[in-house]
Amino acid sequence: MGSFEISFRKKEIEEEEQEERSSNVVIGIVMTFLALCGGASILPLVDEYKGVNIVIRTLWRCQLLVIYSLPLAAYFIYKNRNSLDTKKIFTKETCLEFLAHACLWSYTTTMFVWSSDFTLVSHTGLLGNLSGVCIVTWNLLRKVPVHYLEIYGTIVVVISAIVFMNDSTSTKTNGQTNILLGDIIGLSSSPTFAIYFIVSARLLKKLPAMVVLEVSFAIQLVLYFVFTISIMDTENFYSFDPQFGILGWASNTYLVHSLLFVGTFTGLLGVGGYVFTLNFFPPHIVGNIFLLEPVFAQTLGCILGQDNPPGIITYLGVTGITVGLGICIQGDLLRRKQTLQDLKTQKQSLKDDEANSIESSLIIKP
């Protein structure tokens, strides 16, 4: 009886999760659009800290992430104070997941920013966002169920991405010609970004999104701080110096830009958006969706004068990526629908087995 009840409850929970995800697709699409806008702004807006060392730039941004997410995290903790299980936060497994989450994002975002110093913002955004392709490939290698439309959609996305990358009319306005180095740096962040999505999805099953973000941001801030003081001259570090100071983002030079744009768009909408969308779509779909990020990033980069306008090849690649994403999402919805149907069938089977077990126990042997 006990095993029946446990199995039955597990199936109920899985079914509820599948139904909740399926019913919130529209909300997920809206959240994804906002996240795309925020994520696309990360590179162009951080690059506006002109002449500032990459380590200092990432340290400034991390401080702003902590500051902006703290009030929201406090609100969510208060709102969920009765249902929030603090024991889930302080387990060894969860603490290791948080550490991995922070380390993965620290590496990924540093490679993002470093890559954009050499190559086009759109190239960095595209190559760094191949996480969805990595996850689909990994799922196939592990023989995890993947709908055939998800495979076809991923193939279309990859081909379109290659087309997108071959637009020779797109150039940087600063004359930087070491595009290949920037592309390699950007590409190196895709596998870690894929793992980041997977770890995020695991943490979201235990805790609210804002709590996950705030804890992760706090760990990242410590990591960046230790790394910075370990490798850099600290003569002007503990100051508001706009080039080398730990609080340089709050100097007169950058205060308005930091508070109005970097903290809001690259923080809450950007990084927060990556995590929020996992409440509506699985990691590989989210990873593929963010391949549209370079389009927004390229547009903003052109507006800010960092890149020159792209040519027709870019637009053809973007169209193909969009079509591929549509195929992937359709495949995911069909797979989810089938999974939900399978769960209902299994739940009914458990009910029947339990009823037969009870009936058998009541039979009186002659």
Beta strands, then each sheet from edge to edge (+ up, - down):
end
